[in-house]
Amino acid sequence: MFLKNKKSGDLAHVEALLELVDPHEDSVTVRYQAGEEVGEPVRESKSMLVFPSDEALPRCWLDPHYRVTFE
């Protein structure tokens, strides 16, 4: 799956989708794309990534307590 870095706009290929959807993981392993060249794997904070359409990642992928409400 491809995501985009918020600051640079560079596309990043997510290496492990299970890391991405796990709300207990703060970062994910990606490979940045530069034309046809694929970069080395790096860890990137999920908070720095968005979908290529600039839509934010779902809250259930980021917050392990997304269903908890405190009254």
N, C-alpha and C positions, 0 to 999 in steps of 0.2 A: 504494500500500500504506500502511496506517496502522500506526504504531508509537506507543508511549507513552513520555513522559518519566518517568524513574525517580523524580525528586524531586517534581515537581508533579502527575504523573498526567494531564497534558494530552495529548490525542491530537495526533499530528503526521502529516501526509500527506507521504510521501517523494516528492520531485519526480522523481528520476532513480534508477531501480532499479539501473542499472549501477554507480552510485557506492556504493550500499548493499552490493552483493555483492562489490565489489572490495576485497580484503584490504589493499591498499596505500593505500587512502583512510582517513584517520582520522576524517573528518567527512562529513556528507551534508547536502544542501539539503532543508529541510522547510518546510512551512507549518502553523503551529499552528491548530487549529480552536477556535472559541469559539461554540458553538451553530451557527447557520447562517452565521456570519461566518468568512471565511478570512483568516488573517493574511498579512503580507508574508513572502517567502522569507527564511529565515535559515539559517546554517550551524550544525549541532549535532554535537557529538562522538558517535560511534557508541557509546561507552562509557556515555552517558547515556540510551540508548534501549533499550527492551525491547518484546516483542510485547504487545498489549493484554491477554493472559492472564497477564502478568508473567513469561513465559518469556524467558530470555536469547537474544540473537542467536547464531546458530551460530558456532562458533570459526573456521570457514573463511571467514567474512565479516570477521573482525577481525584474524586473525593470518596473515601471508603465509607463515609457516614452520610451519603447523599439522601438516604431515606429517613434519617433520624431527625425528629423535630423536638425541640426543647420548649416546654411550656412554662 
